[in-house]
């Protein structure tokens, strides 16, 4: 990836937050700032860009918010509907509306799992015991 040097004037509080995060993550401040800018700027692929941004923003959450993200699950009715669609698909061909609905629910499931996984990684990097996260429900 080609790089270019840019000089930015940032508030002291922003620099200090980046330094603290860099120390906790054991990464250079420059990497933290590049990641923050990359996740904040819109990309070409809106869905993927939004997901990347959400995952990238997790690093800036406090511990309590990270624990909430790590325990996030799909709503019960969404999980049940996805399971019902999977079962129905085994019995017959789904119509277009059902396929679209199942695809949207599967995307939500994947996104939820990715956010949970990244939150768990960050908690582990912050030296937390994440073994209890295995108990949180997922779609089978």
C-alpha positions as a Markdown table, in Angstrom:
| # | Residue | x | y | z |
|---|---|---|---|---|
| 1 | Unk | 0.0 | 0.0 | 0.0 |
| 2 | Unk | 1.4 | 3.4 | -1.0 |
| 3 | Unk | 1.7 | 5.8 | 1.9 |
| 4 | Unk | 1.8 | 9.6 | 2.1 |
| 5 | Unk | 2.9 | 11.8 | 5.0 |
| 6 | Unk | 0.3 | 14.2 | 6.2 |
| 7 | Unk | 0.6 | 16.7 | 9.1 |
| 8 | Unk | -2.5 | 17.0 | 11.3 |
| 9 | Unk | -3.1 | 19.3 | 14.2 |
| 10 | Unk | -5.1 | 17.3 | 16.8 |
| 11 | Unk | -6.4 | 18.2 | 20.2 |
| 12 | Unk | -4.2 | 17.0 | 23.1 |
| 13 | Unk | -7.1 | 14.8 | 24.4 |
| 14 | Unk | -7.3 | 12.9 | 21.1 |
| 15 | Unk | -3.5 | 12.3 | 21.0 |
| 16 | Unk | -3.6 | 11.2 | 24.6 |
| 17 | Unk | -6.5 | 8.7 | 24.0 |
| 18 | Unk | -4.6 | 7.3 | 21.0 |
| 19 | Unk | -1.4 | 6.9 | 23.1 |
| 20 | Unk | -3.3 | 5.1 | 25.9 |
| 21 | Unk | -4.9 | 2.8 | 23.3 |
| 22 | Unk | -1.6 | 2.2 | 21.6 |
| 23 | Unk | 0.0 | 1.2 | 25.0 |
| 24 | Unk | -2.9 | -1.1 | 25.9 |
| 25 | Unk | -2.8 | -2.7 | 22.4 |
| 26 | Unk | 1.0 | -2.7 | 22.3 |
| 27 | Unk | 0.9 | -1.0 | 18.9 |
| 28 | Unk | 2.4 | 2.2 | 17.5 |
| 29 | Unk | 0.3 | 5.4 | 17.9 |
| 30 | Unk | 0.6 | 5.9 | 14.1 |
| 31 | Unk | -1.2 | 2.5 | 13.4 |
| 32 | Unk | -4.0 | 3.4 | 15.9 |
| 33 | Unk | -4.5 | 6.8 | 14.2 |
| 34 | Unk | -4.4 | 5.3 | 10.7 |
| 35 | Unk | -7.0 | 2.6 | 11.7 |
| 36 | Unk | -9.2 | 5.3 | 13.3 |
| 37 | Unk | -9.2 | 7.4 | 10.1 |
| 38 | Unk | -9.7 | 4.3 | 7.9 |
| 39 | Unk | -12.7 | 3.2 | 9.8 |
| 40 | Unk | -14.2 | 6.8 | 10.0 |
| 41 | Unk | -13.9 | 7.4 | 6.2 |
| 42 | Unk | -16.6 | 5.9 | 3.9 |
| 43 | Unk | -15.5 | 3.1 | 1.6 |
| 44 | Unk | -16.7 | 1.9 | -1.7 |
| 45 | Unk | -18.7 | -1.1 | -0.5 |
| 46 | Unk | -21.2 | 0.4 | 1.9 |
| 47 | Unk | -22.2 | -2.8 | 3.8 |
| 48 | Unk | -18.7 | -4.1 | 4.2 |
| 49 | Unk | -17.4 | -0.7 | 5.0 |
| 50 | Unk | -20.0 | -0.2 | 7.7 |
| 51 | Unk | -19.1 | -3.5 | 9.2 |
| 52 | Unk | -15.3 | -2.8 | 9.0 |
| 53 | Unk | -16.0 | 0.6 | 10.6 |
| 54 | Unk | -18.1 | -1.0 | 13.4 |
| 55 | Unk | -15.4 | -3.6 | 14.1 |
| 56 | Unk | -12.6 | -1.0 | 14.0 |
| 57 | Unk | -14.5 | 1.2 | 16.4 |
| 58 | Unk | -14.6 | -1.6 | 19.0 |
| 59 | Unk | -10.9 | -0.8 | 19.9 |
| 60 | Unk | -12.0 | 2.6 | 21.2 |
| 61 | Unk | -14.7 | 1.2 | 23.5 |
| 62 | Unk | -14.2 | 1.1 | 27.3 |
| 63 | Unk | -14.2 | -2.4 | 28.9 |
| 64 | Unk | -17.8 | -2.4 | 29.9 |
| 65 | Unk | -19.0 | -1.6 | 26.4 |
| 66 | Unk | -16.7 | -4.2 | 25.0 |
| 67 | Unk | -18.2 | -6.8 | 27.3 |
| 68 | Unk | -21.7 | -5.8 | 26.1 |
| 69 | Unk | -20.5 | -6.2 | 22.4 |
| 70 | Unk | -18.9 | -9.6 | 23.2 |
| 71 | Unk | -22.3 | -10.8 | 24.6 |
| 72 | Unk | -24.4 | -9.4 | 21.8 |
| 73 | Unk | -26.8 | -11.9 | 20.2 |
| 74 | Unk | -29.5 | -11.8 | 17.5 |
| 75 | Unk | -33.0 | -11.2 | 18.8 |
| 76 | Unk | -34.8 | -14.4 | 19.7 |
| 77 | Unk | -37.5 | -13.8 | 17.0 |
| 78 | Unk | -34.7 | -13.3 | 14.4 |
| 79 | Unk | -32.9 | -16.5 | 15.4 |
| 80 | Unk | -36.1 | -18.4 | 15.4 |
| 81 | Unk | -37.1 | -17.1 | 12.0 |
| 82 | Unk | -33.7 | -17.9 | 10.5 |
| 83 | Unk | -33.9 | -21.4 | 11.9 |
| 84 | Unk | -37.5 | -21.8 | 10.5 |
| 85 | Unk | -36.3 | -20.6 | 7.1 |
| 86 | Unk | -33.4 | -23.1 | 7.1 |
| 87 | Unk | -35.8 | -26.0 | 8.0 |
| 88 | Unk | -38.3 | -24.8 | 5.4 |
| 89 | Unk | -35.5 | -24.7 | 2.7 |
| 90 | Unk | -34.7 | -28.4 | 3.4 |
| 91 | Unk | -38.4 | -29.2 | 2.7 |
| 92 | Unk | -39.0 | -27.1 | -0.4 |
| 93 | Unk | -37.6 | -24.3 | -2.5 |
| 94 | Unk | -38.0 | -20.9 | -0.9 |
| 95 | Unk | -39.6 | -18.1 | -2.9 |
| 96 | Unk | -37.6 | -14.9 | -3.6 |
| 97 | Unk | -38.9 | -13.0 | -0.6 |
| 98 | Unk | -38.0 | -15.8 | 1.7 |
| 99 | Unk | -34.6 | -16.2 | 0.2 |
| 100 | Unk | -34.0 | -12.4 | 0.5 |
| 101 | Unk | -35.2 | -12.6 | 4.2 |
| 102 | Unk | -32.9 | -15.5 | 4.9 |
| 103 | Unk | -30.0 | -13.8 | 3.3 |
| 104 | Unk | -30.5 | -10.7 | 5.4 |
| 105 | Unk | -30.8 | -12.7 | 8.6 |
| 106 | Unk | -27.7 | -14.7 | 7.7 |
| 107 | Unk | -25.8 | -11.5 | 7.1 |
| 108 | Unk | -27.0 | -10.1 | 10.4 |
| 109 | Unk | -25.8 | -13.4 | 12.1 |
| 110 | Unk | -22.4 | -13.2 | 10.5 |
| 111 | Unk | -22.0 | -9.6 | 11.4 |
| 112 | Unk | -23.0 | -10.3 | 15.0 |
| 113 | Unk | -20.5 | -13.2 | 15.2 |
| 114 | Unk | -17.7 | -11.0 | 13.8 |
| 115 | Unk | -18.4 | -8.2 | 16.2 |
| 116 | Unk | -18.5 | -10.6 | 19.2 |
| 117 | Unk | -15.3 | -12.3 | 18.1 |
| 118 | Unk | -13.4 | -9.0 | 17.7 |
| 119 | Unk | -14.7 | -7.8 | 21.0 |
| 120 | Unk | -13.5 | -11.0 | 22.6 |
| 121 | Unk | -10.1 | -10.6 | 21.0 |
| 122 | Unk | -9.8 | -7.1 | 22.4 |
| 123 | Unk | -10.9 | -8.2 | 25.8 |
| 124 | Unk | -8.3 | -11.0 | 25.7 |
| 125 | Unk | -5.6 | -8.4 | 24.7 |
| 126 | Unk | -6.7 | -6.4 | 27.7 |
| 127 | Unk | -5.9 | -9.4 | 29.9 |
| 128 | Unk | -9.5 | -10.4 | 30.7 |
| 129 | Unk | -10.6 | -14.0 | 31.1 |
| 130 | Unk | -13.1 | -14.5 | 28.3 |
| 131 | Unk | -13.9 | -18.2 | 28.9 |
| 132 | Unk | -17.5 | -17.4 | 30.0 |
| 133 | Unk | -18.3 | -15.9 | 26.5 |
| 134 | Unk | -18.8 | -19.4 | 25.1 |
| 135 | Unk | -22.1 | -19.7 | 26.9 |
| 136 | Unk | -23.8 | -17.0 | 24.8 |
| 137 | Unk | -26.3 | -18.3 | 22.3 |
| 138 | Unk | -25.8 | -18.5 | 18.6 |
| 139 | Unk | -27.9 | -19.9 | 15.7 |
| 140 | Unk | -27.2 | -23.6 | 15.2 |
